[in-house]
């Protein structure tokens, strides 16, 4: 959302600058129309990217990340988004309701971790195991389960593999829950502090009323 607002701010400045530069070049300095348009474009493009650079620096300062770290995290988020979409797609390729619920739980947890890190990229380092291990394992295991579940022949070996895969997915689900709690640690701690302060404030207010009475 912030990136979209930043884009609107850049466009809101660049467009008037383009018109102003073009009008100045064409009407005041009597430059040919073609060259005046080129000058106008330059007059809009330069402030657009200059403002974009300052906005990018502002984002990096707010996240306390270097440019290389930010780009690295953004690339991993793009890769993770593709994997989550793939994970979600597998849910609709099987007929077992219990397996669908299991796939759905994995997808929800993945989305939540993704959303937290996207909002605060610095938390990426708290969820590295999710991005580099758990998510890949979830995609690989759901692919395996879907392949086996859609086979026309269900012999003992296939059924055993399906059950083993489901058990592994349950363990993976638990690991993802721990990852989610890990990335939410700061929020939970902040909430506890706010609750403690609120309780202290309420107690003081009650004591003051009792003192007045």
N, C-alpha and C positions, 0 to 999 in steps of 0.2 A: 504493500500500500504506500509506504513511504517513497519507494522508488518511482511509483506512478506519479505521486504528487511532485516529486523533484523534477520529473520529466515535464509536467505541466508548467512548472515554474520556469524551466529553461525555455520551453516553447513560447511561453507568455512574454518573455524578454526578447528572444531571438526574432520572432516575427515582426514586432514593431521596429526592431533595429534594421531588419532587412528592408522594410518599406521606407524607413527614414533615410537609409543610406542610398537606396535606389532613387528616391525622389530628389535627394540632394545632388547626386551625381548627374541625373538626367535633366532636371529643370534648372538647377542653379549653376552647375559647372558645364552644362550643355554637352555632356558626353553622349556619344551614340548609344542608342537603346540597348543593343546587344552587350556592349561593355558596361553600361550602367547596371544592367541586370546582374552581370558577373560580379561587379563591385557590391551590389546589394546582397547577393548570396554570401559573399565573403563577410559582409557586415553582419549577417545573421549567424553564420556558421561559427565564426570566431568567438563571440560571446557565449554561444550555446555550449561549446566544448570547454571554454574557460570556466563557466559556471559549473559544468559537470565535474571538472577536476576539483574545484573547491568543495562541491557536495560530497565527492568521493572521499576527500581528505577528512571531511566532517564525520562521515560514517565510520572511517577507520579510527578516529579519535574516540568516538562514542563507544565503539566495541573494544578499544584498546588492543588493536591488532595491526600488524604490518600489512602492507599491500600484498606481499607474497602469501602471507597466512590467509588473508581474506580470499584471495583468488583460489587458493588451494582448497579451502573449506567450501566455497561456492561450487567448485568443480565436483567435489565429493557429494554435495547435496543434489546436483543434477543427476549424477550417476545413481544415487539412492532413490531419487524420484522414479526413474525408469524401472528399477528393481521392484519398488513398491507397486507400481502399476502392473508389472508382470505377476507379482504375487496375488494381487487382487483378481486378475484375470483367471487364475487357476481355480478360484473358488467356484466359478460358474461352469466348470468343466467336469464336475463330479456329481454323483447323485446321492451320495451318503450325506444325510443331514448332520450327523455328528462331525464328519470331516469338514463340511462346509462351515460349521460353527468354529471349528478349530482354525481353519484358514482365515476366517473372519476376525478372530481374536488376534492372530498374528498380524494381520493387516492393520487393525486398529492401533495396536501397540506401536507398530512401525510408523504409522502416520503421526501419532502423538509425539514420539521422539523426534521425528523429522520436523514437525511444526515448532517444537521448543527450540531446536538448534537453528532453524531458519530465522526465528525471531531474535535469538541471541547467539550468533555464530561462535562466540567464545566457548560456549558449552559443548562445542564439537569435541573438545579434548576430553570431556567427561563421558562421551559416548563413542569413543573410537572403536571399542569392541563391537558395538552394534553395527557401525558402518563398514568395518573391515572383516567381521567374522559372522555375527549373528544374522545379519540381513542376507548375506550370501548363502549361509547355511539354510535359511528359511526358503529361499528361492530354489536352491538345489533339491531340498527334500520335498517340497511341494511339487516340483517337476517330476521327481521320481514317483511320488505317490500317484499323481495324475496319470502318468504313463502306465503304471501297474493297474490302477483302478479301471482304466478304460480297455484293458485287454479282454477279449471275449472268453478266454479260458481262465478259470480261477481254481487252480490246483492248490495243494497244501503249501507248496513253496511260495506261491504268489501271495496267498493269504497271510502266511507268516511274515513275509517282507512288508506287507501293508501294515500289519499290527506293529511290527518293530519300528516302522517309519512314524506311525502315529505316536508311539511312546516317546520317540526322539523329539518329535514336534512339541509334545507336552513339556519336555525338559527345556526345550528352546524357548517356549512361551514363558516359562518361569524366569529364565535368564533375561529375557527382554523386559519383563516386569521389574527386575532388579535394575536394569539399565535406565528405565524410565524414572524410577525412584532416585537413581543417582543423579540424573540431569535436573531433577526437580528439588534436589537437596537445599539449594539456596532459597528457593521459594518457600519451602516448608519451614526452614529456619526463620525466615523473615516473618512468616505468618505467626509462628509461635511467639516471636518477640512482640509483634503487634498485639496478640491476644493477651500476653502478660502485661503489657502497658495498659491495655484497655481495662483489664481486671483491677490493676492498681488504681487507675483513675476512678473506676466505679467504687472501689472500697473507700477511697479518700472522700468521694462525694457523699457516700453513705455516712461516713464518720462526721463529716461537716454538718449534715442534716441532723444527726443525732445530737451533736454539740449544741446546735441552735435550739432544738426542742428541750 
